[in-house]
Amino acid sequence: MKTCIKSIFLAALSLALVVSISSCEATKNANNKQKGAVIGAAGGAILGAIIGNNVGKGGNGEIGAVIGGVVGGTAGVLIGAKMDKQAQKIEEEIPGAEVERVDDGIVITFDENSGVYFATGKYNINEASRETLDKLTGILKEYSDTNVLVVGHTDSVGSDESNMTLSKNRANAVTNYFTGTKGLNPSRFTTNWYGEQSPVGDNNTAEGRAKNRRVNIVIVPNEQMIEDAQNEADGN
């Protein structure tokens, strides 16, 4: 499984040393728990991981509010520990998914080589994709104190308009599978789409285009997780 962890933590007390960590296994995450002490901008790293510089250009408005900010202090440490465990479980149960721990969230990327597949120009959820999404559904049920953002992308083949519509349909198909077929609470989900605007591969190559035909699933703490962590940190 191709995974990569991106996290930043602040070594507290008198050291005040900021250390950047990059790991090739999401399960090697011990220091990631301490990132709750980070002082930084809200959700910027997650946005960069899924849409680059295209914030606010998607088909469903801005998504920064969905992602929220980085929770600091002891509460952030507690949240980080919970999200680490969830990321590890996703890695273990869904081979092929690219899993990133970014800020307080988890960014999962499914391209045409990693578990969620769409035929050319199509957006129906096929059997292979259902198997992957079923596994993720179980994890989302177990870790119910999170919100989920689904984001669709395409390569550059075809018109801008058709690709925007296709990415919308694919993202909605994934969200509807979670909420309609599998019965997850629709209030947890936000859906967005970016067409061909946010490539991660070279659209001049077949390999690059396959990477760009992707769906991102972002898992972030909901208000209940944040409140519980703050109460625990305060000793309540």
HELIX and SHEET records of a PDB file:
HELIX    1   1 ALA A   30  ALA A   37  5                                   8    
HELIX    2   2 GLY A   44  ILE A   51  1                                   8    
HELIX    3   3 GLY A   64  ILE A   67  1                                   4    
HELIX    4   4 GLY A   73  GLU A   93  1                                  21    
HELIX    5   5 GLU A  127  GLU A  142  1                                  16    
HELIX    6   6 ASP A  160  ASN A  176  1                                  17    
HELIX    7   7 TYR A  177  THR A  181  3                                   5    
HELIX    8   8 PRO A  186  ARG A  188  5                                   3    
HELIX    9   9 ALA A  206  ASN A  212  1                                   7    
HELIX   10  10 GLU A  223  ALA A  233  1                                  11    
SHEET    1   A 2 ILE A   5  ALA A  11  0                                        
SHEET    2   A 2 LEU A  17  SER A  23 -1                                        
SHEET    1   B 5 GLU A  98  VAL A 102  0                                        
SHEET    2   B 5 GLY A 105  PHE A 110 -1                                        
SHEET    3   B 5 VAL A 215  PRO A 221 -1                                        
SHEET    4   B 5 THR A 146  GLY A 152 -1                                        
SHEET    5   B 5 PHE A 189  TRP A 193  1                                        
END                                                                             
